[in-house]
């Protein structure tokens, strides 16, 4: 019995110590939990107010393009294909003939107009020489007539002088007859000579007037003939101008039916056509992509882009067909941002800065999505912004709310 009491005493001592230790642990646990909670709260607050979170604007409509714009090869006229030298991935040089449309009818009309022009030109040249000859003849006739008129005037003046002298002699003879110095017959002869010279002077005056009138008539006839020739010449020149205009129009039409490569590059898209097929004006035949570096073109909504997306911001591009988890994303940097939306989107151009895996064969026309880092902010700022957006949302009028509530019930 005494042994059992000793054993009990030996066992009770460690048990009591354990109970006291447990009581002490229970007393420290609330304090430890409080301290741990405060530490976690402090860390969370530090993260909430001090951490920086990147904000991105995402474009799901992005594609790779060459720095120089691609050129579309369109049919400039309707017609039948005479030659179609285009194939996918074909390398072309600027000026190469790619497509030729049938222009046989236009070529025939062009030949006719050129033949007409060849016949008009000699006629115009000959008529121009005739007009020049008539003008020269008219000028010579005017000079000769002027000399003749001057000669006639001189003869008229001479006749008038003789008439005056004869009149004076007749007057003196009459005086001498009255004084009995000469006979009546001599006085009559003096008067007859005076009348004769006066008549001759009048005849010379009539001749001079007739010569002047004849000269004016010839000049008027010459001018009228020259005007007729000039009118014919103007008509021929008008016909030649019309023919030249038709020739230019036909040459332009034939040139439009010969399509050349506007730039050097590679044919990326081509319509399947064969010689003899009919194409319509404006129909797309192929696309030529010029050689050069690549850029990313992203389409973003204007309300989230204008003022936020700026040149120099970094971005990453994930290409369709190349999972980013395996191939990674392409690094890019914003190069330019359009200031005006087009078709409801703002065009953003980015320069390719890196290709992470090096296994993506970058080509013109690849599509994907673009994430542009537009800002960094703390979680607290993000929460405030989200709250502001919620508060800025327009609320439905009370009447509409009541109506909708009544309908639901």
Residue pairs with C-beta under 8 A, 6 or more apart in sequence:
47 379
48 378
48 379
48 380
49 378
49 379
49 380
50 378
51 378
51 379
52 376
52 377
52 378
53 376
53 377
53 378
53 379
53 382
54 373
54 375
54 376
55 373
55 374
55 375
55 376
55 377
55 382
56 371
56 372
56 373
56 374
57 300
57 304
57 305
57 308
57 309
57 371
57 372
57 374
58 369
58 370
58 371
58 372
59 298
59 299
59 300
59 348
59 369
59 370
59 372
60 369
61 298
61 299
61 345
61 367
62 296
62 297
62 298
62 299
62 317
62 367
62 368
62 369
62 370
63 296
63 297
63 365
63 366
63 367
63 368
64 294
64 295
64 296
64 297
64 319
64 352
64 362
64 363
64 364
64 365
64 366
64 367
65 294
65 295
65 296
65 297
65 364
65 365
66 289
66 290
66 291
66 292
66 293
66 294
66 295
66 364
67 292
67 293
67 294
67 295
68 263
68 290
68 292
69 290
70 265
70 268
70 287
70 288
70 289
70 290
70 364
71 262
71 263
71 265
71 287
71 288
71 290
72 284
72 286
72 287
73 86
73 98
73 99
73 259
73 261
73 262
73 284
73 285
73 286
73 287
73 288
74 282
74 283
74 284
74 285
75 99
75 101
75 259
75 279
75 280
75 281
75 282
75 283
75 285
76 256
76 257
76 259
76 281
77 101
77 253
77 256
77 257
77 281
78 278
78 279
78 280
78 281
79 101
79 102
79 103
79 257
79 278
79 279
80 101
80 102
80 276
80 277
80 278
80 279
81 99
81 100
81 101
81 102
81 273
81 274
81 275
81 276
81 277
81 278
81 279
82 100
82 101
82 102
82 103
82 275
83 97
83 99
83 100
83 275
84 98
84 99
84 273
84 274
84 275
84 277
84 285
85 97
85 98
85 99
86 98
86 99
86 267
86 270
86 273
86 285
86 286
87 267
87 270
88 267
88 268
88 269
88 270
89 266
89 267
89 268
90 266
90 267
90 270
91 265
91 266
91 267
92 98
92 261
92 264
92 265
92 266
92 267
92 288
93 261
93 264
94 260
94 261
94 262
94 263
94 264
95 260
95 261
96 260
96 261
97 258
97 259
97 260
98 259
98 260
98 261
98 285
98 286
99 258
99 259
99 285
100 257
100 258
100 259
101 257
101 258
101 259
101 279
102 257
103 253
103 254
103 257
103 258
106 250
106 253
106 254
106 257
107 254
109 246
109 250
110 247
110 250
110 251
110 254
113 243
113 246
113 247
113 250
114 247
116 243
117 240
117 243
117 244
117 247
120 236
120 239
120 240
120 243
121 240
123 236
124 233
124 236
124 237
124 240
127 229
127 232
127 233
127 236
128 233
130 229
131 226
131 229
131 230
131 233
134 222
134 225
134 226
134 229
135 226
137 222
138 219
138 222
138 223
138 226
141 215
141 218
141 219
141 222
142 215
142 219
145 211
145 215
145 218
145 219
148 211
148 215
149 208
149 211
149 212
149 215
152 204
152 207
152 208
152 211
153 208
155 204
155 207
155 208
156 201
156 204
156 205
156 207
156 208
158 204
159 197
159 200
159 201
159 203
159 204
159 205
160 201
160 204
160 205
162 197
162 200
162 201
163 194
163 197
163 198
163 200
163 201
165 197
166 190
166 193
166 194
166 196
166 197
166 198
167 194
167 197
167 198
169 190
169 193
169 194
170 187
170 190
170 191
170 193
170 194
172 190
173 182
173 186
173 187
173 189
173 190
173 191
174 187
174 190
174 191
176 182
176 187
177 183
177 184
177 186
177 187
259 285
261 288
262 288
263 288
263 290
264 290
264 291
265 288
265 289
265 290
265 291
266 288
266 289
266 291
267 286
267 287
267 288
267 289
268 287
268 288
268 289
268 364
268 365
269 286
269 287
270 285
270 286
270 287
271 283
271 284
271 285
271 286
273 279
273 285
279 285
289 364
289 365
293 352
294 352
294 362
294 363
294 364
295 335
295 349
295 350
295 351
295 352
296 315
296 317
296 330
296 332
296 349
296 350
296 351
296 352
296 370
297 347
297 348
297 349
297 350
298 347
298 348
298 349
298 350
298 370
298 372
299 345
299 346
299 347
299 348
300 309
300 345
300 346
300 348
300 372
301 344
301 345
301 346
302 341
302 344
302 345
302 346
305 337
305 346
305 348
306 337
306 339
306 346
308 374
308 375
309 334
309 337
309 346
309 348
309 372
309 374
310 334
310 337
311 334
311 335
311 336
311 337
312 333
312 334
313 333
313 334
313 372
313 373
313 374
314 331
314 332
314 333
314 334
314 353
314 372
314 373
315 331
315 332
315 333
315 334
315 350
315 370
315 371
315 372
315 373
316 329
316 330
316 331
316 332
316 370
316 371
317 329
317 330
317 331
317 332
317 350
317 352
317 368
317 369
317 370
317 371
318 324
318 329
318 330
318 368
318 369
318 370
318 371
319 327
319 330
319 360
319 366
319 367
319 368
320 366
320 367
320 368
320 369
321 366
322 360
327 356
327 357
327 359
327 360
328 356
328 357
329 356
330 352
330 354
330 355
330 356
330 360
330 362
331 352
331 353
331 354
331 355
331 356
332 350
332 351
332 352
332 353
332 370
333 350
333 351
333 353
334 348
334 349
334 350
334 372
335 349
335 350
335 351
336 348
336 349
337 346
337 347
337 348
337 349
338 346
338 347
338 348
340 346
348 370
348 372
350 370
350 372
352 362
355 362
377 385
396 404
